[in-house]
Amino acid sequence: MIKQVEMKKKEIVVTINDFAKLTGLIQTMRERKSIDVKYLDFLSYELGKAKKIDSKKITPDFVTMNSIVKVCFADSDKTMDLRLVYPQQADFSKGMVSILSPLGCALIGYKAGDTISFDAPKGKLFVKIESVVFQPEANGEDLY
């Protein structure tokens, strides 16, 4: 069981590529007004405070776009493998979680071993990132 303690916010790390793509996505979604602005604001806030690094230099334990992560939900001790994807690819029943969902926004930039929290319809949930099973950059993908 994950301890639900007040967590100190850690520095998050995103690749310059992800930062550029996600910033563009936020702008497009704001113009379309097709998603709740609070998710866009939260992602924008997270990206703004993130350390941005070259895709070739990110270590394989960080969550980047299209990473597959094994997470453990504190309220149930249930573990799942989730892929962090863009909204058009999202399908939670297949483990594809949108970057614009509360969980997706919370995952980006954190690393294996981190416990994160996010606001879900039933309240604040805590999730531990058990491991990064697959990261595109570590596999020579999405480097440019």
MOLINVEN-V470040 format. One record per pair of residues at least 4 apart in sequence whose ideal C-beta (glycine too) atoms are under 8 Angstrom apart, sorted by the first residue. I is the first residue (numbers start at 1). J is the second residue. D is the distance in whole Angstrom. If there is no record, write none. Layout:
# MOLINVEN-V470040
i->I j->J d->D
i->I j->J d->D
This chain:
# MOLINVEN-V470040
i->1 j->74 d->7
i->1 j->77 d->6
i->2 j->72 d->6
i->2 j->74 d->4
i->2 j->77 d->8
i->2 j->115 d->6
i->2 j->126 d->5
i->2 j->127 d->8
i->2 j->128 d->5
i->3 j->74 d->8
i->4 j->74 d->6
i->4 j->126 d->5
i->7 j->115 d->6
i->7 j->116 d->8
i->7 j->117 d->7
i->10 j->110 d->7
i->10 j->114 d->6
i->11 j->49 d->8
i->11 j->50 d->8
i->11 j->51 d->6
i->12 j->46 d->6
i->12 j->49 d->7
i->12 j->50 d->5
i->12 j->51 d->7
i->12 j->108 d->7
i->12 j->109 d->3
i->12 j->110 d->6
i->13 j->50 d->6
i->13 j->51 d->5
i->13 j->52 d->8
i->13 j->53 d->6
i->13 j->58 d->6
i->13 j->62 d->5
i->13 j->109 d->5
i->13 j->111 d->8
i->14 j->18 d->5
i->14 j->19 d->5
i->14 j->22 d->8
i->14 j->47 d->6
i->14 j->50 d->5
i->14 j->51 d->8
i->14 j->52 d->6
i->14 j->53 d->8
i->14 j->64 d->7
i->14 j->108 d->6
i->14 j->109 d->5
i->15 j->19 d->7
i->15 j->52 d->7
i->15 j->53 d->6
i->15 j->54 d->7
i->15 j->55 d->4
i->15 j->58 d->5
i->15 j->64 d->6
i->15 j->137 d->6
i->15 j->142 d->8
i->16 j->20 d->6
i->16 j->52 d->5
i->16 j->53 d->7
i->16 j->54 d->6
i->16 j->55 d->7
i->17 j->21 d->6
i->17 j->55 d->5
i->17 j->142 d->6
i->17 j->143 d->8
i->17 j->144 d->7
i->18 j->22 d->6
i->18 j->64 d->6
i->18 j->65 d->5
i->18 j->108 d->7
i->19 j->23 d->6
i->19 j->47 d->6
i->19 j->50 d->7
i->19 j->52 d->5
i->20 j->24 d->7
i->21 j->25 d->6
i->21 j->65 d->7
i->22 j->26 d->6
i->22 j->43 d->7
i->22 j->47 d->6
i->22 j->65 d->7
i->22 j->99 d->7
i->22 j->108 d->8
i->23 j->27 d->7
i->23 j->44 d->8
i->23 j->47 d->7
i->24 j->28 d->6
i->25 j->29 d->6
i->25 j->86 d->7
i->25 j->87 d->8
i->25 j->99 d->7
i->25 j->100 d->8
i->26 j->30 d->6
i->26 j->40 d->5
i->26 j->43 d->6
i->26 j->44 d->5
i->26 j->47 d->8
i->27 j->31 d->7
i->28 j->32 d->6
i->29 j->33 d->8
i->29 j->34 d->6
i->29 j->35 d->5
i->29 j->40 d->6
i->29 j->87 d->8
i->29 j->100 d->7
i->30 j->37 d->7
i->30 j->40 d->6
i->35 j->39 d->6
i->35 j->40 d->6
i->35 j->87 d->8
i->35 j->100 d->6
i->36 j->40 d->8
i->37 j->41 d->6
i->38 j->42 d->6
i->39 j->43 d->6
i->39 j->100 d->5
i->39 j->101 d->7
i->39 j->102 d->7
i->39 j->105 d->6
i->40 j->44 d->6
i->40 j->100 d->7
i->41 j->45 d->6
i->42 j->46 d->6
i->42 j->102 d->8
i->42 j->105 d->5
i->43 j->47 d->6
i->43 j->99 d->7
i->43 j->100 d->7
i->43 j->105 d->5
i->43 j->108 d->8
i->44 j->48 d->6
i->45 j->49 d->7
i->46 j->50 d->6
i->46 j->105 d->6
i->46 j->108 d->7
i->46 j->109 d->7
i->47 j->108 d->8
i->50 j->109 d->5
i->53 j->57 d->5
i->53 j->58 d->6
i->54 j->58 d->8
i->55 j->64 d->8
i->55 j->137 d->5
i->55 j->142 d->6
i->55 j->143 d->5
i->55 j->144 d->7
i->56 j->137 d->7
i->56 j->143 d->6
i->58 j->62 d->5
i->58 j->64 d->7
i->58 j->135 d->8
i->58 j->137 d->5
i->59 j->111 d->8
i->60 j->132 d->6
i->60 j->135 d->5
i->60 j->137 d->8
i->60 j->138 d->4
i->61 j->111 d->5
i->61 j->112 d->4
i->61 j->113 d->8
i->61 j->132 d->5
i->62 j->67 d->8
i->62 j->109 d->7
i->62 j->110 d->7
i->62 j->111 d->5
i->62 j->132 d->7
i->62 j->135 d->7
i->63 j->67 d->5
i->63 j->69 d->6
i->63 j->84 d->6
i->63 j->107 d->5
i->63 j->108 d->6
i->63 j->109 d->7
i->63 j->110 d->6
i->63 j->111 d->7
i->63 j->129 d->7
i->63 j->132 d->6
i->63 j->135 d->8
i->64 j->84 d->8
i->64 j->108 d->7
i->64 j->135 d->6
i->64 j->136 d->6
i->64 j->137 d->6
i->64 j->142 d->7
i->65 j->84 d->6
i->65 j->85 d->7
i->65 j->86 d->7
i->65 j->99 d->7
i->65 j->108 d->7
i->65 j->136 d->7
i->65 j->142 d->7
i->66 j->83 d->7
i->66 j->84 d->7
i->66 j->85 d->6
i->66 j->136 d->5
i->66 j->141 d->8
i->66 j->142 d->7
i->67 j->83 d->7
i->67 j->84 d->5
i->67 j->132 d->6
i->67 j->133 d->8
i->67 j->134 d->6
i->67 j->135 d->5
i->67 j->136 d->7
i->68 j->81 d->6
i->68 j->82 d->7
i->68 j->83 d->5
i->68 j->95 d->8
i->68 j->132 d->7
i->68 j->133 d->4
i->68 j->134 d->4
i->69 j->81 d->7
i->69 j->82 d->6
i->69 j->83 d->8
i->69 j->84 d->7
i->69 j->107 d->7
i->69 j->112 d->8
i->69 j->129 d->6
i->69 j->130 d->8
i->69 j->131 d->7
i->69 j->132 d->5
i->69 j->133 d->6
i->70 j->79 d->6
i->70 j->80 d->7
i->70 j->81 d->5
i->70 j->129 d->8
i->70 j->130 d->4
i->70 j->131 d->5
i->70 j->133 d->6
i->71 j->79 d->7
i->71 j->80 d->6
i->71 j->81 d->8
i->71 j->82 d->6
i->71 j->107 d->8
i->71 j->127 d->5
i->71 j->128 d->7
i->71 j->129 d->6
i->71 j->130 d->6
i->72 j->77 d->6
i->72 j->78 d->7
i->72 j->79 d->5
i->72 j->127 d->7
i->72 j->128 d->5
i->72 j->130 d->5
i->73 j->77 d->7
i->73 j->78 d->5
i->73 j->79 d->8
i->73 j->80 d->7
i->73 j->125 d->7
i->73 j->126 d->8
i->73 j->127 d->6
i->74 j->115 d->8
i->74 j->125 d->7
i->74 j->126 d->4
i->74 j->127 d->7
i->74 j->128 d->7
i->75 j->125 d->6
i->75 j->126 d->7
i->79 j->130 d->7
i->80 j->95 d->6
i->81 j->95 d->6
i->81 j->133 d->6
i->82 j->95 d->5
i->82 j->96 d->8
i->82 j->97 d->5
i->82 j->103 d->8
i->82 j->107 d->8
i->83 j->95 d->6
i->83 j->96 d->5
i->83 j->97 d->7
i->84 j->97 d->6
i->84 j->99 d->6
i->84 j->104 d->6
i->84 j->107 d->6
i->84 j->108 d->7
i->85 j->89 d->4
i->85 j->90 d->6
i->85 j->96 d->5
i->85 j->97 d->7
i->85 j->98 d->6
i->85 j->99 d->7
i->85 j->104 d->8
i->86 j->90 d->8
i->86 j->98 d->7
i->86 j->99 d->6
i->87 j->98 d->5
i->87 j->99 d->7
i->87 j->100 d->5
i->89 j->96 d->6
i->89 j->98 d->8
i->90 j->96 d->5
i->90 j->97 d->7
i->90 j->98 d->4
i->90 j->101 d->7
i->91 j->95 d->8
i->91 j->96 d->5
i->92 j->96 d->7
i->92 j->97 d->6
i->97 j->101 d->6
i->97 j->103 d->5
i->97 j->104 d->5
i->97 j->107 d->7
i->98 j->104 d->5
i->99 j->104 d->4
i->99 j->105 d->7
i->99 j->108 d->6
i->100 j->104 d->6
i->100 j->105 d->7
i->101 j->105 d->7
i->102 j->106 d->6
i->102 j->118 d->4
i->102 j->119 d->6
i->102 j->120 d->6
i->103 j->107 d->6
i->103 j->118 d->5
i->103 j->120 d->8
i->103 j->125 d->8
i->103 j->127 d->7
i->104 j->108 d->7
i->105 j->118 d->7
i->106 j->110 d->8
i->106 j->116 d->5
i->106 j->117 d->7
i->106 j->118 d->4
i->106 j->127 d->7
i->107 j->116 d->7
i->107 j->127 d->8
i->107 j->129 d->7
i->110 j->114 d->4
i->110 j->116 d->6
i->110 j->129 d->6
i->111 j->129 d->7
i->111 j->132 d->7
i->112 j->129 d->5
i->112 j->130 d->7
i->112 j->131 d->5
i->112 j->132 d->5
i->113 j->128 d->8
i->113 j->129 d->7
i->114 j->128 d->7
i->114 j->129 d->5
i->115 j->126 d->6
i->115 j->127 d->7
i->115 j->128 d->5
i->115 j->129 d->8
i->116 j->126 d->7
i->116 j->127 d->6
i->116 j->128 d->8
i->116 j->129 d->7
i->117 j->124 d->6
i->117 j->125 d->7
i->117 j->126 d->5
i->117 j->127 d->8
i->118 j->124 d->7
i->118 j->125 d->6
i->118 j->127 d->7
i->119 j->123 d->7
i->119 j->124 d->6
i->119 j->125 d->8
i->120 j->124 d->7
i->120 j->125 d->5
i->134 j->138 d->8
i->134 j->139 d->7
i->135 j->139 d->7
i->136 j->141 d->4
i->136 j->142 d->4
i->137 j->141 d->7
i->137 j->142 d->6
i->137 j->143 d->6
